[in-house]
Amino acid sequence: MNDIQERGEAEIATPSARRVDIKLEVAVIPVSDVDRAKRFYGGLGWRLDGDITGDEFRVIQFTPPGSSCSIVFGSGVTPGPYARVELDVLESVGELVVSDIEAARAELADRGVDVSEVYHYAGSEGRVSGPDPERRSYSSWASFSDPSGNVWLLQEVTARAPGRVDADDTTFVSPAELAAALRRASAAHGEHEKRTGGQRDENWPDWYAEYMVAEQAGKPLPL
């Protein structure tokens, strides 16, 4: 391959400015013996997040120590259905988390991707159009397929479940992620000032910092 070809391919692979980060959350790997996989990965010290059995499948989810991405091992997951407790049965290769599901969907659509509408699940109503009304983490979804038919799930996460990240380690991997966290803290702080009589909070930087650290660690948020 010559220099011109290498530069051309690099330019094609370089994304344009993005509005929201998209992070790999879960990868799906089929195994022939789920119990054997469970013993093996548990023996490595990986955290067991769940063990789910359905009519024709079984999946276990592990998270390696310090990893922000989990792995689902299972039988009946590819080809065929991979199921989550809160989802319809879907054939999926993995999950991608975003801090703003609507912005992420819009960006994918702008890039020509045939992406589903944003949706959530409402008990007996099942799948409902639009994001979760309370914008709770892990509750709003969208999906798209690649040319081979592999399905990716987008999931909105702004506050991590307890134990998902180190409570003493707060990181933002890009300006977009930090800006989104600051906007959420700003909105929450506005409500905080209303509750305290509408007076300007001179210690707002400390409040922002406490809020952002607690949100990322899945701890109770300041009021």
C-alpha positions in Angstrom: 0.0 0.0 0.0 1.4 3.4 -1.0 1.4 6.6 1.1 -1.5 8.1 -0.8 -3.6 5.0 -0.2 -2.7 5.0 3.5 -3.6 8.7 3.9 -6.8 8.2 2.1 -7.9 5.4 4.3 -6.9 7.3 7.4 -9.0 10.2 6.3 -12.0 8.0 5.7 -11.7 6.4 9.1 -11.4 9.7 10.9 -14.8 10.8 12.3 -16.1 14.3 12.1 -16.9 16.3 15.3 -19.2 14.4 17.5 -22.0 15.6 19.8 -22.0 12.6 22.2 -19.6 9.9 23.1 -20.6 6.2 22.4 -18.9 3.7 24.6 -18.9 -0.1 24.4 -20.9 -1.4 27.4 -21.5 -5.1 26.8 -20.0 -7.6 24.4 -21.8 -10.9 23.7 -19.8 -14.2 23.3 -21.4 -17.6 22.8 -20.2 -20.6 24.8 -21.1 -24.3 24.7 -21.1 -24.8 28.4 -22.3 -21.8 30.5 -21.6 -23.4 33.9 -18.0 -24.1 32.9 -17.6 -20.5 31.7 -19.2 -19.3 35.0 -16.6 -21.3 37.0 -13.7 -20.1 34.9 -14.4 -16.4 34.8 -15.5 -16.4 38.5 -12.2 -18.0 39.3 -10.5 -15.1 37.6 -12.0 -12.8 40.1 -14.4 -11.2 37.6 -17.6 -9.8 39.1 -20.8 -11.8 38.3 -23.5 -9.3 37.4 -26.3 -11.7 36.5 -27.3 -15.2 35.5 -30.5 -15.3 33.4 -32.2 -18.4 32.0 -35.0 -18.4 29.4 -36.8 -21.1 27.4 -34.1 -21.5 24.8 -31.1 -19.5 26.2 -29.0 -18.8 29.3 -26.7 -15.9 29.7 -24.3 -14.8 32.4 -22.7 -11.4 32.6 -19.3 -10.7 34.1 -17.3 -7.5 34.5 -13.4 -7.8 34.6 -11.9 -5.8 37.5 -11.6 -2.1 36.8 -13.4 -2.5 33.4 -16.1 -0.2 32.2 -17.2 -2.9 29.7 -19.0 -6.2 30.7 -19.1 -9.5 28.8 -22.1 -11.7 28.3 -21.4 -15.4 27.9 -24.2 -17.7 26.9 -25.9 -20.5 25.0 -28.6 -19.6 22.5 -27.2 -16.1 21.9 -25.7 -16.3 18.4 -27.3 -16.9 16.1 -30.6 -16.5 17.8 -32.0 -14.4 20.7 -30.0 -12.7 23.4 -32.4 -11.6 26.1 -32.3 -9.1 29.0 -34.8 -9.1 31.8 -36.1 -5.6 30.8 -35.9 -6.1 27.0 -37.8 -7.9 24.3 -35.8 -10.8 22.9 -33.2 -9.3 20.5 -30.4 -10.7 18.4 -27.6 -8.5 19.6 -23.8 -8.3 19.5 -23.4 -5.7 22.2 -24.6 -2.6 24.0 -23.3 0.9 23.6 -23.8 3.5 26.3 -24.4 7.2 25.7 -25.1 10.2 28.0 -27.8 11.6 25.7 -29.9 9.0 23.8 -31.7 11.5 21.6 -28.5 13.3 20.6 -26.8 10.0 19.9 -29.7 8.8 17.8 -29.8 12.1 15.8 -26.1 11.9 15.1 -26.4 8.3 13.8 -29.3 9.3 11.6 -27.3 12.3 10.3 -24.6 9.8 9.2 -27.1 7.8 7.2 -27.7 5.0 9.7 -31.2 3.4 9.8 -31.6 3.7 13.6 -34.8 3.0 15.5 -36.8 5.5 17.4 -35.9 6.1 21.0 -38.0 3.9 23.3 -38.4 2.7 26.9 -40.2 -0.1 28.7 -43.3 0.6 30.9 -44.3 -2.5 32.8 -47.4 -4.2 31.3 -47.4 -1.7 28.4 -44.2 -3.2 27.1 -42.1 -1.1 24.7 -43.2 2.5 24.6 -42.1 5.2 22.1 -39.8 8.0 23.5 -37.2 8.1 26.3 -37.9 7.1 29.8 -40.1 9.9 31.3 -37.8 10.4 34.3 -34.7 9.9 32.1 -33.5 7.2 34.5 -30.2 5.6 33.7 -30.4 2.2 31.9 -34.0 2.9 30.9 -33.9 4.5 27.4 -32.9 2.7 24.3 -32.5 2.8 20.5 -31.0 0.2 18.1 -29.4 -0.2 14.7 -28.0 -2.9 12.5 -24.9 -3.2 10.5 -24.9 -4.5 6.9 -24.6 -8.1 8.1 -27.6 -7.8 10.3 -25.7 -7.5 13.6 -27.8 -5.5 16.1 -26.3 -2.9 18.4 -28.3 -1.5 21.3 -27.9 2.1 22.5 -28.6 2.7 26.2 -28.7 6.0 28.0 -26.6 6.0 31.2 -25.9 9.2 33.2 -25.6 7.6 36.7 -23.9 4.3 37.2 -25.3 1.5 39.2 -23.5 1.0 42.6 -20.3 -0.9 42.2 -20.0 -0.2 38.5 -17.2 2.3 39.0 -14.8 3.1 41.8 -16.4 5.6 44.1 -13.1 7.4 44.5 -12.3 7.6 40.8 -14.1 10.1 38.7 -13.1 10.5 35.0 -14.4 12.1 31.9 -12.8 10.8 28.7 -13.7 13.7 26.4 -14.9 17.3 26.4 -18.4 16.1 25.2 -18.8 13.8 28.2 -17.6 16.5 30.7 -19.9 19.1 29.1 -22.9 16.8 29.4 -22.1 16.1 33.1 -21.8 19.9 33.7 -25.2 20.5 32.1 -26.9 17.9 34.3 -25.2 19.3 37.4 -26.3 22.8 36.4 -29.9 21.8 36.0 -29.8 19.9 39.3 -28.2 22.9 41.0 -30.9 25.2 39.7 -33.4 23.0 41.5 -31.2 23.1 44.6 -31.2 26.9 44.7 -35.0 26.9 44.4 -35.3 24.6 47.4 -33.0 26.9 49.4 -35.1 30.1 48.8 -33.7 31.2 45.4 -30.5 32.6 46.9 -27.3 32.4 44.9 -25.1 29.6 46.1 -21.6 31.0 46.4 -20.2 27.5 46.9 -21.7 26.2 43.6 -18.3 24.7 42.5 -18.2 22.4 45.5 -21.8 21.4 44.9 -21.2 20.7 41.2 -18.1 18.6 42.2 -20.1 16.6 44.8 -22.9 16.1 42.4 -20.8 14.9 39.4 -18.7 12.5 41.6 -21.8 11.0 43.2 -23.6 10.7 39.8 -20.8 8.8 38.2 -20.3 6.5 41.1 -24.0 5.7 41.5 -24.2 7.2 45.0 -27.0 9.3 46.5 -27.1 12.8 44.8 -26.9 16.0 46.9 -30.1 17.9 47.3 
